[in-house]
């Protein structure tokens, strides 16, 4: 039975999936692969995602370059499957930063587990870990300071709303590898770890993802107001490690972790449906105002 659906936005990117295929073959994982553009084949993408939910697929993967909306569109169409984004570099952006930001910096409520640029092999390793992980609602939350725990309060709230049995551990500069191995034995399904420039935990998170088979999700904690430097550090750290990044919207780490459990489908669907209804309901007030008056009203 196929366990993963791998979409790429263009046939020009297929060469970047060779490492992915090797990893899946080595692990004995059967997967479905299609070329489907988020912009040119939107309906096909929706059909493939909906079909995946009904046929036993456990993880969705979308690879694209430039504006790279494919993984985000896949996430919008599924309410319960984890989505891994694979950003690809291009001639215009050799470092792939445009594609990376398009996937990692998704709005709250639409999670994409973003791998490193041109790192489909590591993305496959992460997918294999997700497929093989414990199917329980137990998630480990790791921070490296009390301040970081405060910064992810919205994530913890969503974990509670989804019925996730989460436990928090504060580590020092290292120790995540041993922690992840222990939690895996205890039946946990994934580890969410905060990452901040300057305290050495980027290396710790990278090592844990390399040296264990536990799915590791990083939540970047920006230093100051500007998140650009932090995101660039994350992007660099992912060049040689299969940890996944859900961007600075910590809510998305909670949603992704819930999808990885494989046992929260109904609650995830209900949560995201409610979010969609709440967002659309804002039109009730918006329709009554001019744009300027609505902005003035919102700022009061």
Residue pairs with C-beta under 8 A, 6 or more apart in sequence:
1 30
1 56
2 30
2 31
2 32
2 55
2 56
2 57
3 29
3 30
3 31
3 56
3 57
3 58
3 59
3 131
4 24
4 29
4 31
4 32
4 57
4 58
4 59
4 60
4 61
4 127
4 131
5 31
5 32
5 34
5 48
5 49
5 52
5 57
5 59
5 60
5 61
6 17
6 20
6 31
6 32
6 33
6 34
6 61
6 62
6 63
7 33
7 34
7 35
7 36
7 45
7 48
7 60
7 61
7 62
7 63
7 70
7 74
8 14
8 16
8 17
8 33
8 34
8 35
8 36
8 62
8 63
8 64
8 70
9 35
9 36
9 37
9 38
9 39
9 62
9 63
9 64
9 65
9 68
9 70
10 35
10 37
10 64
10 65
11 35
13 63
13 64
13 65
13 88
14 35
16 63
16 86
16 88
16 118
16 120
17 33
17 63
17 120
18 120
19 119
19 120
19 121
19 124
20 61
20 86
20 120
20 121
20 123
20 124
21 124
22 121
22 124
23 121
23 124
23 125
23 128
24 30
24 31
24 124
24 127
24 128
27 124
27 128
29 124
29 127
29 128
29 131
32 52
32 57
34 44
34 48
36 44
36 45
36 48
36 70
37 45
37 70
38 45
38 62
38 64
38 69
38 70
38 72
38 73
39 69
42 73
45 70
45 73
45 74
45 77
46 77
49 60
49 74
49 77
49 78
49 81
50 77
52 60
52 78
52 81
53 78
53 80
53 81
57 81
58 81
58 82
58 130
58 131
58 262
59 81
59 82
59 83
59 84
59 127
59 130
59 131
60 71
60 74
60 75
60 78
60 81
60 82
60 83
60 84
61 71
61 83
61 84
61 85
61 86
61 123
61 127
62 70
62 71
62 73
62 74
62 83
62 84
62 85
62 86
62 112
63 70
63 71
63 85
63 86
63 87
63 88
63 120
63 123
64 70
64 71
64 86
64 87
64 88
64 99
65 87
65 88
65 89
65 90
65 93
65 96
65 98
65 99
66 90
66 92
66 93
66 98
66 99
67 98
67 99
67 102
68 85
68 87
68 88
68 98
68 99
68 100
68 102
68 103
69 102
70 85
71 83
71 84
71 85
71 86
71 103
71 112
71 114
72 85
72 102
72 103
72 106
72 110
72 112
74 83
75 83
75 106
75 110
75 111
75 112
76 110
79 265
79 268
79 269
79 272
79 273
80 259
80 264
80 265
80 268
80 269
81 259
82 111
82 113
82 130
82 256
82 259
82 260
83 111
83 112
83 113
83 256
83 259
84 112
84 113
84 114
84 115
84 123
84 126
84 127
84 130
84 244
85 103
85 104
85 112
85 113
85 114
85 115
86 115
86 119
86 120
86 123
87 96
87 99
87 100
87 102
87 103
87 104
87 114
87 115
87 116
87 117
87 118
88 96
88 99
88 117
88 118
89 95
89 96
89 99
89 117
89 118
90 96
90 98
90 99
92 98
93 99
95 117
96 117
96 118
97 117
97 232
97 235
99 117
100 114
100 117
100 231
100 235
101 231
103 112
103 114
104 112
104 114
104 231
104 234
104 245
104 246
104 247
105 231
105 247
105 248
105 249
106 112
106 246
106 247
106 249
106 252
107 249
108 154
108 249
108 251
108 252
109 251
109 252
109 255
109 272
109 275
110 252
111 246
111 252
111 253
111 255
111 256
111 259
112 246
112 247
112 252
112 256
113 126
113 217
113 244
113 245
113 246
113 256
114 244
114 245
114 246
114 247
115 122
115 123
115 126
115 238
115 242
115 244
116 122
116 123
116 235
116 238
116 239
116 241
117 235
117 238
117 239
119 238
119 239
122 238
122 240
122 241
122 242
123 242
125 242
126 209
126 215
126 242
126 243
126 244
128 213
129 213
129 214
129 215
129 242
130 190
130 215
130 260
132 213
133 184
133 189
133 190
133 213
133 214
133 215
133 260
134 184
134 187
134 188
134 189
135 189
135 261
135 262
135 263
136 165
136 187
136 188
136 189
136 261
136 263
137 163
137 164
137 165
137 189
137 258
137 261
137 263
137 264
138 164
138 165
138 166
138 167
138 183
138 186
138 187
138 188
138 189
138 261
139 159
139 164
139 165
139 166
139 167
139 188
139 189
139 190
139 191
139 192
139 257
139 258
139 261
140 166
140 167
140 169
140 179
140 180
140 183
140 188
140 190
140 191
140 192
141 149
141 152
141 155
141 156
141 159
141 166
141 167
141 168
141 169
141 191
141 192
141 193
142 168
142 169
142 170
142 171
142 176
142 179
142 191
142 192
142 193
142 194
143 149
143 152
143 168
143 169
143 170
143 171
143 193
143 194
144 170
144 171
144 172
144 173
144 194
144 196
144 199
144 201
144 204
145 170
145 196
145 199
146 170
148 194
148 196
148 221
149 156
149 168
149 170
149 194
151 194
151 221
151 250
152 194
152 219
152 221
152 250
152 253
154 250
154 251
155 192
155 219
155 250
155 251
155 253
155 254
156 166
156 254
158 251
158 254
158 255
158 271
159 166
159 254
159 257
159 258
160 166
161 267
161 271
162 254
162 255
162 258
162 264
162 267
162 268
162 271
163 264
163 267
164 254
164 257
164 258
164 261
164 264
169 179
171 179
171 201
171 204
173 199
173 200
173 201
173 204
174 200
174 201
174 203
174 204
174 207
175 204
176 191
176 193
176 201
176 204
176 205
176 207
176 208
176 216
177 204
177 207
177 208
177 211
177 212
179 191
179 208
180 191
180 208
180 212
180 214
180 216
181 212
181 214
183 191
183 214
184 212
184 213
184 214
188 214
189 215
189 257
189 260
189 261
189 262
190 214
190 215
190 216
190 217
190 257
190 260
190 261
191 208
191 214
191 215
191 216
191 217
192 217
192 218
192 219
192 253
192 254
192 257
193 201
193 204
193 205
193 208
193 216
193 217
193 218
193 219
194 201
194 218
194 219
194 220
194 221
195 201
195 202
195 205
195 218
195 219
195 220
195 221
195 230
195 233
195 234
195 237
196 220
196 221
196 223
196 230
197 223
197 229
197 230
197 233
198 223
202 233
202 234
202 237
203 237
205 216
205 218
205 237
205 241
205 243
206 237
206 238
206 240
206 241
206 243
207 241
208 214
208 216
208 243
209 216
209 241
209 242
209 243
210 240
210 241
210 242
215 244
215 260
216 242
216 243
216 244
217 243
217 244
217 245
217 246
217 253
217 256
217 257
218 234
218 243
218 244
218 245
218 246
219 246
219 248
219 250
219 253
220 227
220 230
220 231
220 233
220 234
220 245
220 247
220 248
221 230
221 248
222 229
222 230
222 248
223 229
223 230
227 248
230 248
231 247
231 248
234 245
237 243
238 245
244 256
246 252
246 253
246 256
255 268
255 271
255 272
258 264
258 267
258 268
259 268
285 294
285 297
286 294
289 297
